[in-house]
Amino acid sequence: MLSRDSFPLGALIGAIAPGIFLGILYLINLLIEKFIVHQLYIRLNSLVLVSITLDLIIMRYYFVKLKYDRTGRGILVVTFIYMMLFFILLAKR
């Protein structure tokens, strides 16, 4: 299923992958906070930004390695939307 060249598949991958990665990073951060440092180790803004950059790695894989342009464009659009939302919400703080 992940080896098709379609825009909706790219949008789906681009939307889901950062959320999963953010969850993993947040759990690692909580474990470090609970057992090692006893204070917030990495701020949530930094975790969100790092999880969004995971899309860039996935997008490069689809563009360069597999040559799936439509899937890569779907990931690119969702990543652009996430980045805009991140900076808009960061500016409102």
C-alpha positions in Angstrom: 0.0 0.0 0.0 2.8 2.4 0.7 4.4 1.8 -2.6 1.8 3.6 -4.7 2.3 7.0 -6.3 -0.7 9.0 -5.1 -1.3 12.4 -3.6 -3.8 11.3 -0.9 -1.4 8.6 0.3 1.4 11.2 0.6 -1.0 13.5 2.5 -1.9 10.7 4.8 1.7 9.7 5.5 2.6 13.4 6.0 -0.2 13.8 8.5 0.3 10.6 10.6 4.1 10.2 10.8 4.8 13.4 12.8 2.1 12.6 15.2 3.4 9.1 15.9 7.0 10.5 16.2 5.8 13.3 18.5 4.2 10.7 20.8 7.5 8.7 20.9 9.6 11.8 21.6 7.2 12.9 24.3 7.3 9.6 26.0 11.1 9.5 25.9 11.1 13.1 27.3 8.7 12.0 30.2 10.9 9.1 31.0 14.0 11.3 31.1 12.2 13.8 33.2 10.9 11.2 35.7 13.9 9.1 36.2 17.0 11.2 35.4 16.6 15.0 35.4 13.4 15.7 37.5 12.6 18.7 35.4 11.3 19.2 31.9 14.2 18.1 29.7 13.1 19.4 26.2 10.3 21.9 25.7 7.2 20.8 23.8 7.8 23.4 21.0 11.1 21.8 20.2 9.6 18.3 20.2 6.9 19.4 17.8 9.4 21.0 15.4 11.6 17.9 15.4 8.7 15.7 14.8 7.6 17.8 11.8 11.1 17.5 10.3 10.6 13.7 10.1 8.4 14.5 7.1 11.4 15.9 5.3 13.3 12.6 5.6 10.2 10.6 4.4 9.6 13.1 1.6 13.2 12.8 0.4 12.9 9.0 0.4 9.7 9.2 -1.8 11.2 11.8 -4.2 14.7 10.6 -4.6 14.8 6.8 -3.9 11.3 5.7 -5.2 10.7 8.5 -7.7 7.1 8.9 -6.6 6.4 12.6 -7.3 2.7 12.7 -6.3 3.3 11.0 -3.0 6.2 13.3 -2.2 4.0 16.3 -3.1 1.3 15.2 -0.7 3.9 14.9 2.1 5.3 18.4 1.1 1.8 20.0 1.2 1.0 18.6 4.7 4.5 19.5 6.0 4.1 23.1 4.7 0.7 23.3 6.5 2.1 22.0 9.7 5.0 24.5 9.6 2.6 27.4 9.0 0.4 26.3 11.8 3.4 25.9 14.1 4.7 29.4 13.5 1.2 31.0 13.6 0.5 29.4 16.9 4.0 30.2 18.2 3.5 33.8 17.3 0.2 34.0 19.3 1.9 33.1 22.5 
